[in-house]
Amino acid sequence: MTAVLDDLRQVPLFAGMTDHAMEAVAELAVPADYPDGAALLLEGEPGDSFLLILDGRVQVTRGGSAVRELGPGAFMGEIALVDGRPRTATATAVGPVRVLEIRRDGFLALMERYPAVRLGVLMALTDRVRTDEQSITC
């Protein structure tokens, strides 16, 4: 559990959380492995989980166009944690990929118990929106 906690502490989504809250998040995190070419997330599919990349590279596409490539420490699916609506992008493994996955249903309960988690999610979402806006306008 210590390694999972260390990985999760690097995510801005969880910044400012107490040790107790971080332990609760870590209990929700499940490791998953994806082979080269596997879809981790599919654009248009229900958003029901958050993924933190531990190892490997992931290509993110929207409408078939490349948006960015993500590596260890990057995360995706934070929007799904809040709204559960369809995914806004597809994420595909570029080589083998290992992630930690947190399911939306468990995370919603966690946000009710720990307001700092809710604030972290909102901050991460605004950062992602700003980053996306800058990449479009630049």
Steps between C-alpha positions, in 0.01 A plus 500: 500500500796734558597498131140577400489788749827639366367486142169664591669778699661622176158572345383864531147365531588379850713796614430623851329182614553363848681170546171338597331624181795385288479155654129490410584593139775235489251235612294579188797475261537177303801430277434402137726407209436573131693357205627708209212636293232439763240768563502618860213744440270536200355831383122493536493209747363554853749672729520284807863509612818701552840367392848590625781384271772320694709365211491538124365752250143578394388678182191717547282573197180696453292446189785292358756781535796480735464731800797405718715217625506424871751313712562394859338733752240627254134434564178491303133453565473768769203651316323163521545501877277807515239459229503136386418616147652348186877517458630802311803317357652161428817387676707225338803318641827566316684190617407329826331727755435460873244722674316545826124515445247661730133433426252790505248349742756456778652840430163678529457359849853612584429858385206511740723397792799721414431853364872540416456226239216694337713817489792306352277368222374849418853640489619218274206557267568870467868430432405252226257749340765773501760266349258393227409862422866597473577212263210605277587871491876465463 
